[in-house]
Amino acid sequence: MAKSQKHGKSMQLLRAIGFFRGNILILSATIGAGIFVSPKGVLKYSSLNVAVSLSIWAACAVLTLISALSHAELGTTFPISGAQYYFLKRSLGSSVAFLNLWIKLFTHPLRLATESLLLSTYTIQPFYAGCPAPELPKRCLALAVLWSLGLLNARGVQTVAWLQTVSTLTKMTVLCFICLTGIVLLGMGEKENVARFENALDAELPDVSQIAEAFLQGLFAYSGTSILNSMAGEIKNPGKNIPKSLITGLPVVAVVYLLANVSYLAVLTPKEIVSADAVALTWTDKIIPSMQWVISFGISTSVFSTMCCTVLSASRMIYTASQEGQLPLIFSMLNNHSCPTMAVSQIIILTSIVIITSDLINLIRYSGLALWFLRGLHMIGLLKLRYQEPNLPRPYKVPLPFIFGSIAISLFLILTPLIKTPKMEHVYGLIFIFSGLLCYWIHVHLSQQSVCFVKVTCYLQLLFNVSPPEDHNEGISTEKSDLKEIFL
């Protein structure tokens, strides 16, 4: 299995993402369907208290920025694709890294399947005014969109980055329209528009468990900030561009989210928002019914770009796990466009299974506990590596209060629902997490290097025209900088 070359260049992932495209990736991955359809979750668990709801949205923005900047040290210290996985293996060992792989192999397809079905629903629904769209067309369209994404990703990260730029500009235009409309309505001073804000403090206050649930709902809309860590091996000068993109991109997301929620509340009552399946469409029906197609297109575009980022992130994790020997070697091989085609195919196939057996979509609610469990592990690993390897080159070093703050956030979001309102789904989540350790024990007792396995790998390599990459550790920086130096 000799390494192939193209135009005299070695076969490896290309560092094609700079500061501008890094910001585009942040906006694409973070602004998904959440802000269009899920503000009702935050309002519901805030006991319909408008002031508490808006405060939670603002607090989620701050917590997300702290968590993202803390995790940025992972991608800048080890600027390789799938940096979170590689970091856990380096800091906490192979078993914890495999646990991360185990959780992500389930949660990525579940998230992709949910987004695919959501996109197909909002694309088809305008053709079935007044009644729900049939399930079969929705699933067929979801599969078609999913496989189109797979083919697009196989063309390489530069093609994907171009599409992300176009789709991000489209959804930002729709969101700006929503935000500006809300500002204009409030500026006009109509009583029905400002009433919700004048009586914002009259509603009852939520308890601690409700606040934790509201934070989970809000933080879901901010998910996707780890995309730059997943793509660290394809980012130019990751030591500066990763934290700089986070610092400039996430405040934009926060402002847009707050203004969009204000606009929703200027038009709809809290009860109308909570009862709406899609807040943005309900908002449009009340303001400009003829614009429903535009908002529906905006939601579809937003979901599509987020799905594209999910495929990028998931495939890079599989790519790195394959290089580290915890998945078959074939998943780390690249095509002529420097894309891990087999890793992309693996995610697409797993997601297709979930879409076809759509009852599994309900399992997405069990993944929240696992994801915050992983974020806590990342911070523990960061502290351990700081202690064990203090002289390890770190191009960007996050302040310790940010790390402890991220750990506190994870503990609060995990333990509060478990203690205050324990449910069977929490037990299922814990069983799912720790069943990964059993799978790891089975994994280490199975040999991947059998003659039959090597032959299968060779056949697949020839069939899909893929080749092994160069050393994935190449390009790790030895320069040091901090938050001040990044902008100087």
C-alpha positions in Angstrom: 0.0 0.0 0.0 2.4 2.6 -1.2 1.5 6.3 -0.6 0.3 8.0 -3.8 1.2 11.5 -4.8 -0.6 14.1 -6.8 1.4 16.7 -8.8 4.5 15.9 -6.7 2.8 16.7 -3.4 2.5 14.3 -0.5 -0.9 12.8 0.4 -2.2 14.6 3.5 -5.0 16.9 4.7 -4.6 20.4 3.3 -4.3 23.5 5.5 -6.8 25.5 3.5 -8.9 27.3 6.2 -7.7 30.8 7.3 -9.2 33.3 9.7 -12.2 34.3 7.4 -13.2 30.7 6.6 -12.7 29.9 10.3 -15.3 32.4 11.2 -17.6 31.0 8.5 -17.2 27.5 10.0 -18.1 28.9 13.5 -21.2 30.6 12.2 -22.2 27.6 10.1 -21.7 25.0 12.8 -23.2 27.1 15.7 -26.2 28.7 14.0 -28.3 25.7 13.1 -32.0 25.0 13.4 -31.9 25.8 17.2 -32.6 29.6 17.0 -35.5 29.0 14.5 -37.3 26.3 16.3 -36.1 25.9 19.9 -36.4 29.2 21.8 -39.6 27.7 23.2 -37.5 25.3 25.3 -35.7 28.0 27.1 -38.9 30.0 27.7 -40.8 26.8 28.9 -38.2 25.9 31.5 -38.0 29.6 32.5 -41.6 29.4 33.7 -42.6 31.8 30.8 -40.6 34.5 32.5 -39.3 36.7 29.7 -36.6 38.4 31.8 -35.2 35.1 33.0 -35.4 33.6 29.5 -33.4 36.5 27.9 -30.9 36.4 30.8 -30.3 32.7 30.2 -29.7 33.3 26.5 -27.1 35.9 27.4 -25.5 33.6 30.1 -25.4 30.8 27.6 -23.3 33.0 25.3 -20.8 33.8 28.0 -20.6 30.1 29.1 -20.1 29.0 25.5 -17.3 31.5 24.9 -15.5 30.3 28.2 -15.9 26.7 27.2 -14.9 27.2 23.6 -11.7 29.2 24.6 -10.8 26.5 27.1 -11.2 23.8 24.5 -9.2 25.8 22.0 -6.0 24.9 23.8 -6.6 21.3 22.7 -6.6 22.2 19.0 -3.7 24.6 19.2 -1.4 22.3 21.3 -2.2 19.4 19.0 -3.1 21.0 15.6 -4.3 17.8 14.0 -7.7 16.8 12.7 -9.8 15.1 15.5 -7.7 17.0 18.1 -10.1 16.2 21.0 -9.7 12.5 20.5 -5.9 12.7 20.1 -5.7 14.9 23.2 -7.7 12.5 25.4 -5.5 9.6 24.3 -2.4 11.6 25.1 -3.6 12.9 28.5 -6.0 10.3 30.0 -5.1 7.1 28.0 -6.4 4.9 25.3 -9.5 3.7 27.2 -10.8 7.3 27.7 -10.1 8.1 24.1 -12.1 5.0 23.0 -14.9 6.1 25.3 -14.9 9.5 23.4 -15.0 7.6 20.1 -17.8 5.3 21.3 -20.0 8.2 22.4 -19.4 10.3 19.2 -20.0 7.3 16.9 -23.6 7.3 18.2 -24.2 11.0 18.9 -23.0 12.3 15.5 -25.3 10.0 13.4 -28.2 10.8 15.8 -27.7 14.5 15.4 -27.2 14.2 11.6 -30.4 12.1 11.3 -32.4 14.6 13.4 -31.1 17.5 11.3 -31.8 15.6 8.0 -35.4 14.9 8.9 -35.9 18.5 10.2 -34.6 19.9 6.9 -36.8 17.6 4.8 -39.8 18.5 7.0 -39.4 22.2 6.5 -38.8 21.8 2.8 -41.8 19.6 2.2 -44.3 21.1 4.6 -45.3 24.2 2.5 -46.6 21.7 -0.1 -49.0 20.3 2.6 -50.6 23.4 4.0 -53.0 22.6 6.9 -51.8 19.0 7.5 -48.6 17.1 8.4 -46.4 16.0 5.6 -46.3 12.2 5.0 -43.4 10.3 6.5 -42.1 8.5 3.4 -41.3 11.6 1.3 -39.7 13.2 4.3 -37.4 10.1 4.8 -36.6 9.9 1.1 -35.6 13.6 0.9 -33.6 13.3 4.1 -31.6 10.4 2.6 -31.1 12.3 -0.6 -29.8 15.4 1.2 -27.6 13.2 3.4 -25.9 11.4 0.5 -25.5 14.7 -1.4 -23.6 16.0 1.6 -21.4 12.9 1.5 -20.6 13.4 -2.2 -19.9 17.1 -1.5 -17.5 16.3 1.4 -15.6 13.9 -0.9 -14.7 16.8 -3.1 -12.5 18.2 -0.3 -12.5 20.9 2.3 -12.1 23.8 -0.1 -15.3 22.9 -2.0 -17.1 22.6 1.4 -15.7 25.9 2.6 -17.1 27.7 -0.6 -20.6 26.2 0.0 -20.5 27.2 3.7 -19.7 30.8 2.8 -22.8 31.0 0.5 -25.1 29.2 2.9 -23.9 31.2 5.9 -24.6 34.5 4.2 -28.1 33.2 3.3 -29.1 32.3 6.8 -27.5 35.4 8.3 -29.7 37.5 5.9 -32.8 35.7 7.1 -31.8 36.2 10.7 -31.0 39.8 10.2 -34.5 40.3 8.7 -36.1 38.8 11.8 -33.9 40.8 14.1 -34.5 44.2 12.3 -38.2 43.6 12.1 -38.4 43.1 15.8 -36.4 46.3 16.5 -38.7 48.3 14.2 -41.8 46.9 15.9 -40.5 47.8 19.3 -39.4 51.2 18.1 -42.9 51.9 16.9 -44.1 51.5 20.5 -47.3 49.6 19.8 -48.7 48.3 23.1 -49.2 44.7 22.0 -45.5 44.6 20.9 -43.9 46.1 24.1 -46.4 44.5 26.6 -44.3 41.4 27.1 -41.3 43.4 28.1 -43.1 45.9 30.4 -44.4 43.0 32.4 -41.3 40.8 32.1 -40.7 40.4 35.9 -44.4 39.6 36.7 -44.1 35.9 35.9 -43.0 33.3 38.5 -39.4 32.4 38.9 -38.2 28.9 37.9 -36.5 26.5 40.4 -32.9 25.3 40.1 -33.7 22.1 38.1 -35.7 24.2 35.6 -32.9 26.6 35.2 -30.5 23.7 34.5 -32.9 22.4 31.8 -33.3 25.9 30.3 -29.5 26.2 30.1 -29.3 22.8 28.3 -31.9 24.0 25.8 -30.0 27.3 25.2 -26.6 25.7 25.1 -27.9 23.2 22.4 -28.4 26.3 20.1 -24.7 27.2 20.7 -23.4 23.7 20.0 -20.9 23.3 17.2 -18.2 25.5 18.6 -15.7 22.6 18.6 -15.6 22.4 14.8 -12.3 24.2 14.7 -10.7 21.7 17.0 -12.0 18.9 14.9 -10.5 20.6 11.8 -7.3 21.8 13.4 -5.2 19.8 10.9 -6.7 21.8 8.1 -6.4 25.3 9.6 -3.6 27.7 8.7 -1.6 28.9 11.7 -4.1 27.2 14.2 -2.3 28.7 17.2 -3.7 32.1 16.4 -6.6 31.5 14.0 -8.6 29.1 16.3 -8.9 31.4 19.3 -9.2 34.5 17.1 -12.1 33.0 15.1 -13.8 32.0 18.4 -13.4 35.5 19.9 -14.8 37.3 16.8 -17.4 34.7 15.7 -19.2 33.8 18.9 -20.1 37.4 20.0 -21.8 37.8 16.6 -23.8 34.6 17.3 -24.7 35.9 20.7 -26.0 39.2 19.5 -28.0 37.6 16.7 -29.6 35.1 19.1 -30.6 37.8 21.6 -32.1 40.0 19.0 -34.0 37.1 17.4 -35.5 36.2 20.7 -36.5 39.8 21.3 -38.1 39.9 17.9 -40.1 36.7 18.6 -41.3 38.1 21.9 -42.3 41.4 20.3 -44.7 39.5 18.0 -45.7 36.4 19.9 -46.8 35.8 23.5 -44.8 33.4 25.7 -47.6 30.9 25.5 -47.7 31.1 21.7 -43.9 30.5 21.5 -44.1 27.5 23.8 -47.0 26.0 21.8 -45.3 26.6 18.4 -43.6 23.7 16.6 -41.5 26.2 14.7 -41.3 29.6 16.3 -39.9 31.3 13.2 -42.7 30.1 11.0 -45.3 31.1 13.5 -43.7 34.5 13.8 -43.8 34.8 10.0 -47.4 33.8 9.7 -48.4 36.6 12.1 -46.2 39.3 10.5 -45.9 38.5 6.8 -47.7 35.2 5.8 -46.4 35.5 2.2 -42.8 35.3 3.5 -43.3 31.8 4.9 -41.4 30.3 1.9 -38.4 32.6 2.6 -38.2 31.7 6.3 -38.6 28.0 5.4 -35.8 28.3 2.9 -33.7 30.0 5.5 -34.2 27.2 8.0 -33.4 24.6 5.4 -30.2 26.4 4.4 -29.2 26.8 8.1 -29.7 23.1 8.8 -27.9 22.1 5.6 -24.8 24.1 6.5 -24.8 22.7 10.1 -25.1 19.2 8.8 -22.1 19.8 6.5 -20.1 20.9 9.6 -21.2 17.8 11.5 -20.0 15.5 8.7 -16.7 17.3 8.6 -16.3 17.0 12.4 -17.3 13.3 12.6 -15.2 12.2 9.7 -12.1 13.8 11.1 -12.6 12.0 14.5 -12.9 8.7 12.7 -9.8 9.6 10.6 -7.7 10.2 13.7 -9.0 7.2 15.6 -8.0 5.1 12.6 -4.5 6.5 12.6 -4.2 5.7 16.3 -5.2 2.1 15.7 -8.7 2.1 17.3 -10.5 1.8 14.0 -9.5 0.0 10.8 -6.7 1.6 8.8 -9.0 2.1 5.7 -10.8 5.0 7.5 -7.6 7.1 7.6 -6.9 6.9 3.9 -7.4 10.0 1.6 -8.7 10.4 -1.9 -7.3 12.7 -4.6 -9.1 15.7 -3.0 -7.3 15.1 0.4 -10.6 13.9 2.0 -10.9 10.8 4.2 -13.6 9.4 2.0 -14.1 6.1 3.9 -14.6 8.0 7.2 -17.2 10.2 5.5 -18.9 7.1 4.1 -19.0 5.5 7.5 -20.9 8.5 9.0 -23.3 8.7 6.1 -24.1 4.9 6.3 -24.7 5.0 10.1 -26.9 8.1 9.7 -28.9 6.4 6.9 -29.7 3.5 9.2 -30.9 5.9 11.9 -33.1 7.8 9.4 -34.7 4.6 8.0 -35.4 3.3 11.6 -36.7 6.7 12.7 -37.8 5.5 16.1 -34.1 5.7 17.1 -34.3 9.5 16.7 -35.8 9.6 20.2 -32.4 8.5 21.5 -31.0 11.9 20.8 -32.2 13.1 24.2 -29.9 10.6 25.9 -26.8 12.1 24.2 -26.8 15.4 26.1 -25.5 13.9 29.3 -22.8 12.1 27.4 -21.6 15.2 25.5 -21.2 17.3 28.7 -19.5 14.3 30.3 -16.9 14.4 27.5 -16.4 18.2 27.9 -15.7 17.7 31.6 -13.2 15.0 30.7 -11.4 17.3 28.2 -10.9 19.9 31.0 -9.6 17.3 33.5 -7.2 16.1 30.8 -6.1 19.6 30.2 -5.3 20.1 33.9 -3.5 16.8 34.0 -1.3 17.6 31.0 -0.5 21.0 32.4 0.9 19.2 35.5 2.6 16.3 33.9 4.1 18.1 30.9 4.5 21.8 31.9 7.1 22.3 29.2 4.9 21.0 26.4 4.8 23.7 23.6 1.4 25.5 23.8 0.9 28.1 21.1 -2.2 29.3 23.0 -2.7 28.9 26.8 -6.1 29.5 28.3 -6.2 31.0 31.8 -6.9 28.5 34.6 -10.2 30.2 35.8 -11.6 29.4 32.4 -10.7 25.7 32.8 -12.3 25.5 36.3 -15.3 27.4 35.1 -15.8 24.9 32.3 -15.6 22.0 34.8 -18.1 23.8 37.0 -20.5 24.2 34.1 -20.3 20.5 33.2 -20.9 19.4 36.8 -23.8 21.7 37.1 -25.5 20.6 33.9 -24.9 16.9 34.6 -25.6 16.6 38.4 -28.5 19.1 38.8 -31.0 17.1 36.6 -29.7 13.8 38.1 -30.2 15.0 41.7 -33.3 17.2 41.4 -35.4 15.4 38.8 -33.9 11.9 38.2 -35.4 10.1 35.1 -34.9 6.8 33.5 -33.4 8.4 30.5 -30.5 9.6 32.7 -29.9 6.0 33.8 -30.0 4.9 30.1 -27.4 7.7 29.4 -25.1 6.4 32.1 -25.4 2.8 30.9 -24.7 3.9 27.4 -21.6 5.9 28.4 -20.0 3.1 30.5 -20.9 0.3 28.1 -18.1 1.9 26.0 -15.6 0.5 28.4 -16.8 -3.0 27.8 -16.5 -2.4 24.1 -12.9 -1.2 24.7 -12.1 -4.4 26.5 -13.4 -6.4 23.6 -11.5 -4.2 21.2 -8.1 -4.7 22.8 -8.6 -8.5 22.7 -9.4 -8.5 19.0 -6.6 -8.4 16.4 -7.1 -6.2 13.4 -3.9 -7.4 11.8 -5.1 -10.8 10.6 -4.3 -11.7 7.0 -8.0 -11.6 6.0 -8.4 -8.1 7.4 -5.3 -6.8 5.5 -6.6 -8.3 2.3 -10.0 -6.6 2.8 -8.2 -3.2 3.4 -6.2 -3.6 0.2 -9.3 -4.4 -1.9 -11.2 -1.4 -0.4 -8.2 0.8 -1.0 -8.1 -0.1 -4.7 -11.9 0.1 -5.1 -12.2 3.6 -3.6 -8.8 4.9 -4.9 -7.5 6.0 -1.5 -4.0 6.2 0.0 -2.5 6.5 3.5 -1.6 10.0 4.6 1.7 11.4 5.8 2.5 11.6 9.5 -0.4 13.2 11.3 1.8 14.8 13.9 3.5 17.0 11.3 2.9 20.7 11.7 2.6 20.9 15.5 3.8 24.4 16.4 6.4 25.3 19.1 5.6 29.0 19.3 3.8 30.3 22.4 1.2 33.1 22.6 -1.7 34.1 24.8 -5.0 36.0 24.3 -3.3 39.4 24.2 -0.7 38.4 21.7 -3.3 36.9 19.3 -4.7 40.3 18.4 -1.4 42.2 18.5 
